[in-house]
Each structure stands twice: as C-alpha cells, then as structure tokens.
Amino acid sequence: MRFTSLLPAILIALLPAPFLTGCASTRYQVLNALGEDPKPLLKESMNALRDSLEAAAGASNSAYDRLRLMGESKATIDAAIRDSYDDACKKLQSALKDIKTDARNTEDNALATFNNWGKALDDIKDPSLRSKSKANLDRARTTHTDLMAVLVDGQAGLHKLSSSCSDLGRFVEHNSAAQATAEIQRKLPSISTQVDGCKKLVEACQRKLQDLGQALDG
C-alpha cells in the first residue's frame, strides 16, 4: 500500500494507549499532534480510492473475458488464457484489499477535515459567511455519508464476484476440461450479470467521489 497512506498508521502504532482514547478518530488525533491539515490527505485518499475502484473494475472485466474464452473450448483449456484468468482474479482480490484500506483512510480523513472545518466556523465573525461555510460543511458531510453507503454496496458486489470467479478457477484447476467448460458456460450469464452490476456500483462510487470533491471545494 502507498507509503503516504501508511504513515499515519505507523505513527498511531507508536502512540501511548491513553492518546488513542476519546471520541475523535485516532487518525485525527495524529494529525492534530503533527499540526497537519487533514484536507490534503483526504483528497489524496479519495484519489487512491478512485484508482482502486478502477483497478477492481478492470480486473472484473478481464476475468469475465478470459472465462468466456475458456468456455468456448470443450476439449482443452488454453494454459495461457487460464493463467491470465488466475492473474485477473488475483488483481481483483488485491484491488478489494486496497479499496477497504482506501475507504477507511478516506473516512478517517473526512472526519478529521469536518472536525477542523466545524471548529473554524466559530472564528468567522460575519454571520453570512459563517452560514454559507456551515451549509457547505453540511453538504460535504451528507455527500461523504452517501459515498460510504454506496461503497458498502460496491464492496459487497465485488466480493461476491471475486468469490464466484475464484470458485470457477478452482474447479477448472481440478476437473476435466469438458466439465470445466460446461460449468463455465452454465455460470457465464450470472457472472456477466455480476460484472455489469459491479460496473454500475463502481460508477456510482466514482460519482459520489466526484460529488465529495466538489463539496470540499465549495
């Protein structure tokens, strides 16, 4: 995983136990201790999450394409295609791990950003400006909540697809080509439906990330 994303976690591990208690997130406490603005880290983790989602979508499409090619053969399964399929499944699993980490980082950084933003409202003396800033903060909070909800569905769909692909990979490995291709052909329509569903979920997550970015910029 990216070093910049790991750095706060490393620092957290070095903190004494009392420092980790309280309502604020541990990441927020670390950022406070370092005197850092969490907003740039939030945008960085959002970009990382966007990349991980794209990687998952690409791996899903690749796995489906290889499955379709394997299902077209009944006597033998091309070793290169099978290896490529296994590689796509591994990339999907890796992307899912990245999504989980990047989503957690995004949530922690968002909470830290919103906390800082809320505290800064008290320093704005002009009532009109304070009201506008609060409205923007509320919008950003709502958009973040929507993003996290869509991410839950996206991760669930991708995990289900990954499990289906892994099961087929194991079946191909230990059973005859005739049986394997028959099972691939039988399951290919449902896999196609899952891939299409995951594509829509990933696109929904990407839209929410874009909305959050716009909300953060006012």
Salt bridges, closest charged atoms under 4 A:
GLU72 OE2 - ARG68 NH1 3.48
ASP87 OD2 - LYS91 NZ 3.32
ASP102 OD1 - ARG2 NH1 3.36
ASP108 OD2 - ARG27 NE 3.72
ASP138 OD2 - LYS134 NZ 2.99
ASP167 OD1 - ARG170 NH1 3.29
GLU173 OE1 - HIS174 NE2 3.75
GLU183 OE1 - ARG186 NH2 2.87
ASP217 OD1 - LYS43 NZ 2.67
